[in-house]
Amino acid sequence: MKRLVSALILLTIFLATLVPTAAQSGASCKVGLEAPAFGFWNWSLHSTVRVYILIADFQSDEVPYLLAPVHNWNSVSEATGSGVKLLYAGSTSSPLLCENCLTIMRGHVFDKTGRHATELRAYSARQDQVITYASIVIDPALTNPKALAYAVAHELGHNFGLLDCFNCKEKSTVMNQFKFLNGSNDMAGPTACDIAQVKAAYKELARRVRPSPQTEDAGEEPIDDDTPIVVPRP
């Protein structure tokens, strides 16, 4: 209980000093330049997603940096049209495979591609792009607290259908990459361009649901996208 209270106090202080970047207007968001493409995983419309932290993987003073992007994405739920609510449900001792559950944990990612320090592991019981449960996996090499916040914000973007955009203008989207491991760009939430693209993603989701993303690109993503796609088996 003391650990949780301390984490919540630190989170309040952190949120008071950090404002999500939202410099671009939706009208100027050109895909591949200021905005990412969409067509990836999505939580279902108007769902409540319970967020858990694998407590053995993180120090108590890291928890506020993990929760700040959850708060920031939550705050734009109405603006994105997703209606998705991210509810922090506490700590867990193992990844949770329950419906609409998201676990934030650590695992070895960086040495797989040399480019990513995080990945999204998603599973769909319906074998489509709508997530049943998922985990955000952060490599142990990622230790800078602000880099942790950016990493979670980035992976949450994947949870809302966004793809990587490594060639996008700096700070125009949370979906571009770290310049170097443990670098900080002070981005812990979506930009205006991200919000616009998530809105478009959920409009499309309402019209049609794609099959589950596969391990090879289907030709719809920008050429610089190499989002790690890990689909765990139930």
WOGIQUI-V463030 format. One record per residue. N is the residue number from 1. SS is DSSP state (2 for helix, 1 for strand, 0 for the rest). Layout:
# WOGIQUI-V463030
N:SS
N:SS
This chain:
# WOGIQUI-V463030
1:0
2:2
3:2
4:2
5:2
6:2
7:2
8:2
9:2
10:2
11:2
12:2
13:2
14:2
15:2
16:2
17:2
18:0
19:0
20:0
21:0
22:0
23:0
24:0
25:0
26:2
27:2
28:2
29:0
30:0
31:1
32:0
33:0
34:0
35:1
36:0
37:0
38:1
39:1
40:1
41:1
42:1
43:0
44:0
45:0
46:0
47:0
48:1
49:1
50:1
51:1
52:1
53:1
54:1
55:2
56:2
57:2
58:0
59:0
60:2
61:2
62:2
63:2
64:2
65:2
66:2
67:2
68:2
69:2
70:2
71:2
72:2
73:2
74:2
75:0
76:0
77:2
78:2
79:2
80:2
81:0
82:0
83:0
84:0
85:1
86:1
87:1
88:1
89:1
90:1
91:1
92:1
93:0
94:0
95:0
96:0
97:0
98:0
99:0
100:0
101:1
102:1
103:1
104:1
105:1
106:1
107:0
108:0
109:0
110:2
111:2
112:2
113:2
114:0
115:0
116:0
117:0
118:1
119:1
120:1
121:1
122:1
123:1
124:0
125:0
126:0
127:0
128:1
129:0
130:1
131:0
132:0
133:1
134:1
135:1
136:1
137:1
138:1
139:0
140:0
141:0
142:0
143:0
144:0
145:2
146:2
147:2
148:2
149:2
150:2
151:2
152:2
153:2
154:2
155:2
156:2
157:2
158:2
159:2
160:1
161:1
162:1
163:0
164:0
165:0
166:0
167:0
168:0
169:0
170:0
171:0
172:0
173:0
174:0
175:0
176:0
177:0
178:0
179:0
180:0
181:0
182:0
183:0
184:0
185:0
186:0
187:0
188:0
189:0
190:0
191:0
192:2
193:2
194:2
195:2
196:2
197:2
198:2
199:2
200:2
201:2
202:2
203:2
204:2
205:2
206:2
207:2
208:0
209:0
210:0
211:1
212:0
213:0
214:0
215:0
216:0
217:0
218:0
219:0
220:0
221:0
222:0
223:0
224:0
225:0
226:0
227:0
228:0
229:1
230:1
231:0
232:0
233:0
234:0
